[in-house]
Amino acid sequence: MKQYLEQLKKEFGGHTDFSEKRPGIYQLRVPFYYEDGDMMDIFLTTIKGEPCISDFGLTLMRLSYTYNIDTPNKDRIFHRILLENGLHENDGNIFTPIISNSIMKTLMHFAMVISKVMSMQYWSRNVVESLFLENLEEYVDEYLSEFLPERNVMPLSNRDDLTVDYAFNFGKRPIYLFPIQSHDKVMLTSVAILEFHKAGLPFLGFALAENYSHLSSGDQKKVMSVSDSIFYDFDQFKKDAPERLRRYSSVN
């Protein structure tokens, strides 16, 4: 532990300090800051015999003042941030072993990830959309495997621009499922379904809106006009999809 404290002083010069809060736990005062200007809560300690940088749960406590990780989606985002950046969490404590024996490199990386966690409340709609697609994939894999799903199917070999997100090949004709979360996806789905019909393909087209009420009236009409069946949101899909797929499987 002593070598890292000495390294800390050497690499940060006069811009850092530390104090021993409890035996073997050192609070580091280093020039990394939260958005409000407060210095980040960063500690040097030992976890399972390994020197680590930790926040001792203070990041999530601070985040909870303005934003709660209180849904499965938010929890998934949080743990994805940690996983993709090589950090760990145990009972709210975010930590990482010292990287390559360099406390400077470790602190810079740790502070960057803490900033990402603290900015979860500002994440763009793109994250929500990716979660919609991720949740759909997980649900299809876990609950709809009996309907023989295939992903990213191209029914027309000469039109690789027309892709079906999910094809269920279990009935008299395949059911094509198109998740829709934007105007662009409405347009792509409409074109694809019309081109498949024009080519004489036997299929049924299902649309799954992330939130049908958030689509414009024009987009709602387009989806309604080209689809054989519509799910108005993911909750309805989870509730009705198995029964609806079975029912439509006998359609000639």
C-alpha positions, 0 to 999 in steps of 0.5 A, a space after each residue: 500500500 505504501 508504494 502506491 501512496 508514494 507513487 501518488 505523491 510523485 505523479 500528482 505532485 502538490 495537487 494531491 493528499 491522503 488521509 487514513 480513515 481507518 486502518 488500511 483505508 486511505 481517502 485520496 484527495 486527487 483533482 477529479 471532480 463531480 459535476 457540481 464541483 465537489 471532489 470525487 470520493 476515492 479511496 485506496 484499500 485492500 479487497 481480498 488481499 489485492 490493492 484496489 481503488 474504491 468509492 465505498 458506495 458513495 457514488 451511488 449514494 450521491 447519485 440517489 439524490 437526483 436519480 434512482 437505479 430503481 428499474 431492471 433497465 436502469 440496473 442493466 445500464 449501470 452494470 453494463 457501464 461497469 462491465 464494459 470498463 472493467 470495474 466491479 460492484 459489491 453491495 453498492 461499492 464500486 472498485 477496481 484493482 490497481 491497473 499495471 501497478 500504476 495508481 495514476 492510470 487506475 485513478 484516471 480510469 476510475 474517475 472516468 467511469 464514475 463520471 459515466 455512472 453519475 451522468 446516467 440521468 442525462 443519457 440520450 434516448 438512444 440508450 433507451 432504444 437500445 434497451 428496447 431492442 435488447 429486452 426484445 431479444 432476451 424475451 424472444 430467446 427465452 420465451 418464444 423459442 418454440 416458434 423457431 425465431 430467426 434474426 436479421 432475415 433477408 427474404 429477397 436474396 437480391 434486396 439486402 436492404 430489406 431486412 426482417 428483424 425476427 422471422 418466426 418459421 413455425 406455421 403455414 407461413 412465416 411471421 415477420 416481426 418489426 420492432 418500431 421505435 422511430 419514424 425512420 423505422 416506420 418507413 423502413 418497415 412499410 417499404 419492406 412489407 410492401 416489397 415483400 408483398 409485391 414479390 409474392 412472398 407468403 408471410 404475415 407482418 407483425 409490428 411491435 411499437 416501443 410506444 405507439 402513442 409516441 408515433 405521429 398520426 401519420 406514422 400510426 396510419 402507415 403501421 396500421 395499413 401495412 401490418 397484419 397485427 400490431 403490438 402497441 408496446 413491449 408490455 402488451 407484446 410480452 402478454 399477448 405474443 405467444 397466444 397471438 403467434 399460435 393463433 396466426 400460425 394456422 392462417 393460410 
